[in-house]
């Protein structure tokens, strides 16, 4: 609706009031962070430089690998990313690290990070196909496509507080597993959509996806934060955001290449372009469903009982 009635610029302007609301909520609900001793450690410019280079190299490698004839540039970008990551890890062993990498000593934290990466790769990759499905194959307008995706957001709005409450009660592992299976099921149902499919069978998987996302996000975030000390909260929060963004970028790039390869495969079998596109979308959603199922491997290792917060004073 924003792009249709107010232009594409409005999708950026709308973040201004949302950002103000977020700042106000942060001031109100994260005021407990003021209890931490105030310190002004020296800024680790070396670690920041290597980390910035790592992010740029990863994005460059992803962009290059998705283009024809840019294989060597992609390999070079990967090599640069690996080298800069190695140097960043070395710099983190010195005083005042940019990120406290000791958080990875917690098994629960490591399992949660794997789930976040797999989830982001699969979900962002799957979301990459939805516009092609709704607007390209089924012929819906941008506004109609947005309205068809709205039940996903509404289901998250309704179910996420419940998922957060259950996560606080310690129902981590089972809730996460159910969320993974629900998201995978939604991707499978998307792969079954064809021209002439009733709107109900488009809305239904959208709702399942929203429910699965709620059950998948809150428990994993709870594990991520509860598995570290209070002093490591900033690092854990930063890692959560970073892994989501990197996983999403990688997912979009990988699934974009997969879509092109599958599409070319069916064209090579003398299928018409619309049919090849349809089959490529179906296979893409099925691959996404399989990728998200891989998150079950770290998910079954998550704690089920409530995690005692490390940063709480406890006599035990």
TAFEN-V476963 format. One record per residue. N is the residue number from 0. RES is the residue in three letters. NEAR is the number of other ideal C-beta (glycine too) atoms within 10 Angstrom. Layout:
BEGIN
{{N/RES/NEAR} {N/RES/NEAR}}
END
This chain:
BEGIN
{{0/UNK/10} {1/UNK/14} {2/UNK/13} {3/UNK/12} {4/UNK/8} {5/UNK/12} {6/UNK/10} {7/UNK/9} {8/UNK/10} {9/UNK/14} {10/UNK/11} {11/UNK/9} {12/UNK/11} {13/UNK/12} {14/UNK/11} {15/UNK/9} {16/UNK/9} {17/UNK/9} {18/UNK/10} {19/UNK/10} {20/UNK/10} {21/UNK/11} {22/UNK/10} {23/UNK/10} {24/UNK/10} {25/UNK/11} {26/UNK/9} {27/UNK/8} {28/UNK/8} {29/UNK/10} {30/UNK/9} {31/UNK/8} {32/UNK/10} {33/UNK/7} {34/UNK/7} {35/UNK/12} {36/UNK/5} {37/UNK/5} {38/UNK/7} {39/UNK/5} {40/UNK/8} {41/UNK/7} {42/UNK/10} {43/UNK/19} {44/UNK/10} {45/UNK/16} {46/UNK/21} {47/UNK/14} {48/UNK/15} {49/UNK/21} {50/UNK/21} {51/UNK/13} {52/UNK/17} {53/UNK/21} {54/UNK/16} {55/UNK/14} {56/UNK/20} {57/UNK/20} {58/UNK/17} {59/UNK/18} {60/UNK/23} {61/UNK/22} {62/UNK/15} {63/UNK/19} {64/UNK/19} {65/UNK/15} {66/UNK/11} {67/UNK/6} {68/UNK/7} {69/UNK/16} {70/UNK/11} {71/UNK/9} {72/UNK/15} {73/UNK/18} {74/UNK/13} {75/UNK/15} {76/UNK/21} {77/UNK/17} {78/UNK/12} {79/UNK/17} {80/UNK/20} {81/UNK/14} {82/UNK/14} {83/UNK/20} {84/UNK/17} {85/UNK/12} {86/UNK/17} {87/UNK/23} {88/UNK/16} {89/UNK/12} {90/UNK/19} {91/UNK/19} {92/UNK/10} {93/UNK/10} {94/UNK/7} {95/UNK/12} {96/UNK/18} {97/UNK/20} {98/UNK/20} {99/UNK/18} {100/UNK/15} {101/UNK/15} {102/UNK/19} {103/UNK/13} {104/UNK/10} {105/UNK/20} {106/UNK/13} {107/UNK/18} {108/UNK/22} {109/UNK/15} {110/UNK/24} {111/UNK/30} {112/UNK/23} {113/UNK/18} {114/UNK/29} {115/UNK/25} {116/UNK/19} {117/UNK/22} {118/UNK/29} {119/UNK/20} {120/UNK/25} {121/UNK/27} {122/UNK/24} {123/UNK/21} {124/UNK/27} {125/UNK/26} {126/UNK/17} {127/UNK/20} {128/UNK/26} {129/UNK/18} {130/UNK/13} {131/UNK/16} {132/UNK/23} {133/UNK/21} {134/UNK/14} {135/UNK/15} {136/UNK/18} {137/UNK/18} {138/UNK/10} {139/UNK/18} {140/UNK/11} {141/UNK/13} {142/UNK/12} {143/UNK/14} {144/UNK/19} {145/UNK/16} {146/UNK/14} {147/UNK/18} {148/UNK/18} {149/UNK/13} {150/UNK/18} {151/UNK/22} {152/UNK/13} {153/UNK/12} {154/UNK/20} {155/UNK/19} {156/UNK/11} {157/UNK/13} {158/UNK/19} {159/UNK/17} {160/UNK/11} {161/UNK/14} {162/UNK/25} {163/UNK/16} {164/UNK/11} {165/UNK/17} {166/UNK/23} {167/UNK/14} {168/UNK/12} {169/UNK/16} {170/UNK/19} {171/UNK/26} {172/UNK/18} {173/UNK/15} {174/UNK/25} {175/UNK/31} {176/UNK/18} {177/UNK/18} {178/UNK/27} {179/UNK/24} {180/UNK/20} {181/UNK/21} {182/UNK/27} {183/UNK/25} {184/UNK/18} {185/UNK/27} {186/UNK/27} {187/UNK/16} {188/UNK/18} {189/UNK/25} {190/UNK/21} {191/UNK/12} {192/UNK/20} {193/UNK/13} {194/UNK/9} {195/UNK/6} {196/UNK/12} {197/UNK/9} {198/UNK/12} {199/UNK/7} {200/UNK/12} {201/UNK/20} {202/UNK/17} {203/UNK/14} {204/UNK/23} {205/UNK/21} {206/UNK/18} {207/UNK/23} {208/UNK/27} {209/UNK/25} {210/UNK/24} {211/UNK/28} {212/UNK/23} {213/UNK/23} {214/UNK/28} {215/UNK/27} {216/UNK/22} {217/UNK/24} {218/UNK/29} {219/UNK/28} {220/UNK/18} {221/UNK/25} {222/UNK/25} {223/UNK/24} {224/UNK/19} {225/UNK/24} {226/UNK/23} {227/UNK/26} {228/UNK/16} {229/UNK/15} {230/UNK/13} {231/UNK/21} {232/UNK/18} {233/UNK/14} {234/UNK/20} {235/UNK/23} {236/UNK/14} {237/UNK/13} {238/UNK/22} {239/UNK/18} {240/UNK/10} {241/UNK/15} {242/UNK/19} {243/UNK/17} {244/UNK/14} {245/UNK/19} {246/UNK/21} {247/UNK/19} {248/UNK/18} {249/UNK/20} {250/UNK/25} {251/UNK/19} {252/UNK/22} {253/UNK/20} {254/UNK/23} {255/UNK/17} {256/UNK/14} {257/UNK/18} {258/UNK/20} {259/UNK/13} {260/UNK/11} {261/UNK/19} {262/UNK/20} {263/UNK/11} {264/UNK/14} {265/UNK/18} {266/UNK/16} {267/UNK/9} {268/UNK/9} {269/UNK/8} {270/UNK/16} {271/UNK/10} {272/UNK/10} {273/UNK/11} {274/UNK/13} {275/UNK/19} {276/UNK/20} {277/UNK/21} {278/UNK/17} {279/UNK/23} {280/UNK/23} {281/UNK/19} {282/UNK/19} {283/UNK/25} {284/UNK/25} {285/UNK/16} {286/UNK/21} {287/UNK/29} {288/UNK/21} {289/UNK/13} {290/UNK/21} {291/UNK/28} {292/UNK/18} {293/UNK/17} {294/UNK/27} {295/UNK/16} {296/UNK/12} {297/UNK/21} {298/UNK/28} {299/UNK/13} {300/UNK/15} {301/UNK/23} {302/UNK/15} {303/UNK/13} {304/UNK/10} {305/UNK/14} {306/UNK/17} {307/UNK/9} {308/UNK/14} {309/UNK/14} {310/UNK/14} {311/UNK/9} {312/UNK/5} {313/UNK/8} {314/UNK/3} {315/UNK/3}}
END
